[in-house]
Amino acid sequence: MSDDNAYIKWFRNSAPYINAHRGKTFVLMISGETVAHPNFPTIIHDIALLNSLGVNLVLIHGARPQIEARVQQRNLDSRFHGELRITDPGTLDCVCDAAGSLRAHIEALLSMGVANSPMHGAAIHVASGNFVTARPIGVVDGIDLEHTGQVRRIDAEAIHRQLAQDNMVLISPLGYSPTGEIFNLALEDIVVETAAAIKADKLIIFDELPGIMCDGQLLRECELRDARALVPSASNAASLQTIIRAGERGISRCHLIGYAEDGALLEELYTRDGAGTLVSSDHYEELVSANIDDVGGILEIIAPLEDEGVLVKRSRELLENEIHCFKVIRRDGVVIACAALYPYPDNGCGEIACVATHPDYRRSDRGERLLLALEKQARTLGLQSVFVLTTRTAHWFQEQGFTPASVDQLPPGKQQLYNFQRNSKVFNKVL
């Protein structure tokens, strides 16, 4: 029963992610190495589950190792200029052979529906086609790359039509010209151009490593600006550069996960900590620890809420003394949102308070971003839970995972300060 209960708890905890991802469009970059790995059939099962959960999926596969194997089998020379393969007519036959074989293999796996298997009842429809228009790269440094091309245009409208019909779209590393030529394209280029053209909500890249490794440790998340700095030392620099290119083209969430890890795709998307690395686009606003210069901006935001009785009044002197507890979001140097964490280390908990956003910037995720930052700080401090006292925003905190609690559950020091006339509701969240 303990295993059953753990499964039920996990399934319930995944509900917010299921709801958040339903109807969204994800692009999955599947390298030839991923397809060749023994774990790939399991990845297909997880992709089928995403489809069942209402996610629109565009799968883009590579074929580099399969192409190289065919080139060697036919005793052809593998010629490169830099990182680009020179695709002569003989090599193009190998490219088409590998791409066609892999596409058929992937479609076959997605078509499985044997009873007592994870694919039973999936009934997935896969759409492949000439979604990618290409042109030749041409002559570089005096070298004719022949049938090696680059993306000219992505038929985003056709892809969206297929997704609207609940079809999964599968794209191979080939492009076609208006003159009927076939070109060998770099997987990374198709992925970035497709994700940008269809305005994908997420890009997910399968990699040999479980994510971005920093000093031997898996980096769970980072912003785009930090990812750029990691490229020179990254073992998987190529995947990281693809993520950076996608981020610069407007893809706000990119995930890097390991193709050898069973269940990494589901764990990354449907659990809080994930399995790999999430790279999020830089916010043109900065979320930072507050300093004494932010006091005036915080007061300007919280004063109207204090007058309405939403927040407890704080004097400038008190705020200056407590400024080290605050985090703020600045936009062009101006404070537009704030929140504070007051630790109770002896009781293993902390209070989150004074969560406020300037009226002009509400109805966004700034409150959530501040809350996540303070929860992360609380974990760093070794706290096991956080609590809030609120009179007007109970539902919002419940949406963020807080549950009702009683005054008796507050730390003794906070209980002594509780204002029974104000009658604030107490909510708690285990970290």
C-alpha positions in Angstrom: 0.0 0.0 0.0 2.9 2.3 0.6 3.9 2.1 -3.0 0.3 2.7 -4.1 0.0 5.7 -1.8 3.3 7.2 -3.2 2.0 6.7 -6.7 -1.3 8.4 -5.9 0.5 11.3 -4.2 2.8 11.7 -7.2 -0.1 11.6 -9.6 -2.0 14.2 -7.7 1.0 16.5 -7.5 1.4 16.2 -11.3 -2.1 17.6 -11.9 -1.0 21.3 -12.0 1.6 20.4 -14.7 -0.9 18.3 -16.6 -3.3 21.3 -16.7 -0.5 23.7 -17.6 0.8 21.7 -20.5 -2.5 20.7 -22.0 -3.0 22.4 -25.4 0.6 23.7 -25.5 3.0 23.0 -28.4 6.3 21.3 -27.7 9.2 20.7 -30.1 11.3 17.6 -29.3 14.8 17.4 -30.7 15.7 13.7 -31.1 19.2 13.1 -32.3 20.3 10.0 -34.2 22.1 8.9 -31.1 18.8 9.1 -29.1 17.0 6.9 -31.7 19.9 4.3 -31.5 19.9 4.1 -27.7 18.2 1.1 -26.1 16.0 3.5 -24.0 14.4 5.0 -27.1 11.3 2.7 -27.2 10.6 3.8 -23.6 11.0 7.5 -24.7 8.4 6.7 -27.4 6.0 5.4 -24.7 6.5 8.7 -22.8 5.9 10.7 -25.9 2.7 8.8 -26.5 1.6 9.7 -23.0 2.3 13.4 -23.6 0.1 13.1 -26.6 -2.7 11.5 -24.6 -2.4 14.3 -22.0 -3.2 16.9 -24.7 0.2 18.2 -25.6 0.8 19.2 -29.3 4.0 17.6 -30.4 6.5 18.2 -33.2 9.2 15.6 -33.3 12.4 16.5 -35.2 14.9 13.7 -35.6 18.5 13.6 -36.6 20.5 10.8 -38.4 24.2 11.6 -38.1 25.4 8.2 -36.8 23.1 6.4 -39.2 24.4 8.5 -42.1 28.0 7.8 -41.2 27.3 4.1 -40.9 25.9 4.0 -44.4 28.8 6.1 -45.8 31.2 3.6 -44.4 29.2 0.6 -45.6 29.4 1.9 -49.2 33.1 2.7 -48.9 32.5 6.4 -49.5 34.7 9.2 -48.1 33.3 11.3 -45.3 34.2 14.8 -46.1 33.7 17.8 -43.9 34.4 21.5 -44.1 34.5 22.6 -40.4 31.4 21.0 -38.8 29.5 20.8 -42.1 29.3 17.5 -44.1 30.0 17.9 -47.8 27.0 16.1 -49.3 27.9 14.9 -52.8 25.4 12.7 -54.7 26.6 9.5 -53.2 26.4 10.8 -49.7 23.0 12.3 -50.4 21.8 8.8 -51.1 23.0 7.7 -47.7 21.3 10.7 -46.1 18.0 9.9 -47.7 18.3 6.3 -46.9 19.1 7.0 -43.2 16.4 9.7 -42.8 13.7 7.5 -44.5 14.6 4.5 -42.5 14.6 6.4 -39.2 11.3 8.1 -40.0 9.7 4.7 -40.8 11.2 3.3 -37.5 9.8 6.1 -35.4 6.4 6.0 -37.1 6.3 2.3 -36.5 7.0 2.7 -32.8 4.4 5.4 -32.5 1.8 3.1 -34.2 2.1 0.3 -31.7 -1.0 -0.6 -29.8 -0.5 -4.1 -28.5 -2.6 -5.0 -25.5 -0.9 -4.9 -22.1 1.7 -2.4 -23.4 2.1 1.3 -22.6 1.0 2.1 -26.2 -2.3 0.2 -25.9 -5.2 2.5 -27.1 -2.9 5.4 -28.0 -4.1 5.6 -31.6 -1.5 8.2 -32.6 -1.7 9.7 -36.1 1.7 10.9 -37.4 2.0 13.5 -40.1 5.3 13.8 -42.1 5.8 15.9 -45.1 7.7 18.7 -46.9 7.3 21.2 -44.2 10.9 22.5 -44.6 11.9 24.5 -47.7 15.7 24.7 -48.1 18.4 26.2 -50.2 22.0 25.2 -50.7 24.7 26.7 -48.5 26.8 26.9 -51.6 30.5 27.5 -51.7 32.3 28.3 -48.4 36.0 29.2 -48.4 36.2 27.8 -51.9 34.6 24.5 -51.0 31.3 23.5 -52.7 29.1 21.9 -50.0 26.9 20.6 -52.8 23.7 19.1 -51.3 24.3 20.5 -47.8 21.7 23.1 -47.3 20.1 25.4 -44.8 16.5 26.2 -43.9 14.9 28.8 -46.1 11.3 28.6 -44.7 9.2 26.5 -42.4 5.6 26.0 -43.4 4.2 26.9 -40.0 0.6 27.1 -41.2 0.7 23.5 -42.5 2.2 22.3 -39.2 -0.4 24.0 -37.2 -3.1 22.5 -39.4 -1.8 19.0 -38.6 -1.6 19.8 -34.9 -5.2 21.1 -34.9 -6.3 17.7 -36.2 -4.6 16.1 -33.3 -1.8 14.7 -35.4 1.8 14.4 -34.2 4.2 16.0 -36.6 7.4 14.2 -37.5 10.2 16.1 -39.4 13.3 14.5 -40.8 16.7 16.3 -41.4 15.9 17.0 -45.0 14.8 20.1 -46.9 13.3 20.6 -50.3 13.8 23.4 -52.8 11.2 24.9 -55.1 13.2 23.3 -58.0 12.7 19.8 -56.5 16.2 19.3 -55.0 16.8 17.5 -51.7 19.2 19.0 -49.2 20.9 17.5 -46.1 20.2 19.9 -43.2 21.6 20.2 -39.8 19.2 19.0 -37.1 19.9 22.0 -34.9 19.0 24.4 -37.6 15.7 22.7 -38.4 14.9 22.6 -34.6 15.5 26.3 -34.0 13.8 27.5 -37.1 10.7 25.3 -36.6 10.3 26.1 -32.9 10.6 29.8 -33.8 8.2 29.6 -36.8 5.4 27.8 -34.9 6.0 29.8 -31.7 6.5 26.7 -29.7 5.9 26.9 -25.9 8.8 24.6 -25.2 11.8 23.1 -26.8 13.0 19.8 -25.4 16.4 18.4 -26.3 17.5 14.8 -25.6 21.2 14.7 -24.9 23.8 12.1 -23.8 24.2 14.0 -20.5 21.3 14.4 -18.1 21.5 18.2 -18.5 23.9 21.1 -18.0 26.7 19.9 -15.7 28.5 22.5 -13.5 31.4 21.3 -11.4 30.1 17.8 -11.7 26.7 18.7 -10.5 23.5 18.8 -12.5 22.2 22.4 -12.9 18.5 22.2 -12.5 17.7 25.6 -14.0 19.3 28.7 -15.3 18.5 31.8 -17.3 19.7 32.4 -20.9 22.4 34.9 -19.9 23.9 32.3 -17.5 23.7 29.6 -20.2 25.8 31.7 -22.5 28.6 31.9 -20.0 28.6 28.1 -19.5 29.2 27.2 -23.2 33.0 27.3 -23.2 33.2 24.7 -20.4 30.2 22.6 -21.2 30.7 19.0 -22.4 27.5 19.3 -24.4 28.2 22.7 -25.8 26.4 21.9 -29.1 23.1 21.2 -27.3 23.5 24.3 -25.1 24.2 26.5 -28.2 21.0 25.2 -29.8 19.1 26.2 -26.7 20.6 29.6 -26.6 19.7 30.1 -30.3 16.2 29.0 -29.6 16.0 31.4 -26.6 17.2 34.3 -28.7 14.4 33.5 -31.2 11.7 33.7 -28.6 11.4 30.2 -27.1 11.0 31.1 -23.4 11.4 27.6 -22.0 14.0 25.0 -23.2 14.7 21.7 -21.5 17.9 19.6 -21.8 17.4 16.0 -20.6 19.3 12.7 -20.9 18.1 10.1 -23.4 19.6 7.3 -21.4 17.6 8.0 -18.3 14.3 6.1 -18.0 11.3 8.5 -17.5 13.4 11.7 -17.8 10.9 13.3 -20.1 7.9 12.8 -17.8 10.0 13.7 -14.7 11.1 16.9 -16.3 7.7 18.0 -17.3 5.5 16.7 -14.5 7.5 17.1 -11.3 8.7 20.1 -9.4 12.4 19.4 -9.5 12.5 17.8 -13.0 15.2 15.5 -14.3 17.3 17.8 -16.4 18.0 21.5 -16.9 15.5 24.2 -17.6 16.9 27.2 -19.4 14.4 30.1 -19.3 14.7 33.3 -21.3 16.2 36.3 -19.7 13.6 38.6 -18.1 14.1 42.2 -19.2 13.2 42.8 -15.5 15.6 41.7 -12.8 14.6 39.8 -9.6 17.2 40.7 -6.9 17.7 41.0 -3.2 16.5 44.5 -2.1 18.9 47.2 -0.8 18.3 50.4 1.0 17.8 52.3 -2.2 14.7 50.2 -2.9 12.9 51.3 0.3 11.1 54.2 -1.4 9.9 52.0 -4.3 8.6 49.4 -1.9 6.7 52.0 0.1 5.1 53.3 -3.0 3.8 49.9 -3.9 2.6 48.8 -0.4 1.1 52.1 0.8 -2.2 51.8 -1.1 -2.5 48.2 0.0 -1.8 49.2 3.6 -4.5 51.9 3.4 -7.0 49.2 2.1 -6.1 46.9 5.0 -4.6 44.3 2.7 -1.1 44.6 4.2 0.0 45.5 7.7 1.4 49.0 7.9 5.2 49.3 7.9 7.0 52.5 8.7 10.0 53.6 6.6 12.3 53.0 9.7 10.9 49.4 10.1 11.3 48.7 6.4 14.9 50.0 6.4 15.7 47.7 9.2 14.1 44.7 7.5 15.2 45.4 3.9 17.6 42.4 4.0 14.5 40.2 4.1 13.0 41.6 0.9 13.4 40.6 -2.8 12.2 42.9 -5.5 11.6 43.0 -9.2 13.1 46.0 -10.9 12.1 47.2 -14.3 14.5 49.8 -15.8 15.7 50.4 -12.2 12.2 51.0 -10.8 10.7 48.6 -8.2 7.5 47.1 -9.5 7.0 44.1 -7.2 8.3 43.0 -3.8 8.0 40.2 -1.2 9.8 39.3 2.0 11.0 36.2 3.9 11.3 36.2 7.6 13.1 33.1 8.8 12.3 31.3 12.1 15.3 28.9 12.0 14.7 27.5 15.5 11.3 26.3 14.3 12.4 25.2 10.8 10.1 27.5 9.0 9.8 31.0 7.6 7.1 33.6 7.0 6.5 35.0 3.5 5.0 38.4 3.7 4.4 41.7 1.9 3.8 40.1 -1.6 2.8 43.1 -3.7 3.0 44.2 -7.3 2.5 47.7 -8.7 -1.1 48.1 -10.2 0.3 48.7 -13.7 2.1 45.3 -13.7 -0.4 42.9 -12.1 -2.0 40.0 -13.9 1.3 38.5 -14.7 3.7 35.9 -13.1 5.7 38.4 -11.0 4.1 37.3 -7.8 4.8 33.6 -8.6 8.4 34.5 -9.5 9.0 36.2 -6.2 7.4 33.4 -4.3 9.5 30.8 -6.1 12.7 32.8 -5.3 11.8 33.1 -1.6 11.0 29.4 -1.4 14.3 28.6 -3.0 16.0 30.9 -0.4 14.1 29.2 2.4 15.4 25.8 1.3 18.9 27.2 1.1 18.5 28.3 4.7 17.5 24.7 5.7 13.9 25.6 6.4 11.3 22.8 5.9 8.2 25.0 5.4 6.9 28.5 4.9 3.7 30.1 6.1 1.7 33.2 5.2 -0.9 35.3 7.0 -3.5 36.9 4.6 -6.9 38.6 4.7 -7.6 39.0 0.9 -5.4 36.7 -1.1 -6.2 33.3 0.3 -7.1 31.8 -3.0 -4.0 32.9 -4.7 -1.8 31.3 -2.1 -3.8 28.1 -2.3 -3.2 28.1 -6.0 0.5 28.3 -5.2 0.4 25.1 -3.1 -0.3 26.5 0.3 -2.8 24.7 2.6 -4.9 26.1 5.5 -3.4 26.0 8.9 -4.2 27.3 12.4 -2.7 30.0 14.6 -1.6 27.3 16.9 0.7 26.0 14.2 2.6 29.3 14.0 6.0 29.6 15.7 5.6 30.8 19.3 7.1 34.2 18.5 4.7 34.8 15.7 1.7 33.6 17.8 2.5 36.3 20.3 2.3 38.9 17.6 -0.9 37.6 16.0 -3.6 40.3 15.7 -6.9 38.6 16.5 -8.8 41.8 15.4 -7.2 41.5 12.0 -8.2 37.8 11.9 -5.8 36.9 9.2 -6.0 33.4 7.7 -3.0 31.2 8.1 -1.6 29.0 5.3 1.4 26.7 5.2 3.5 25.1 2.5 5.9 22.2 3.0 9.1 22.7 1.0 
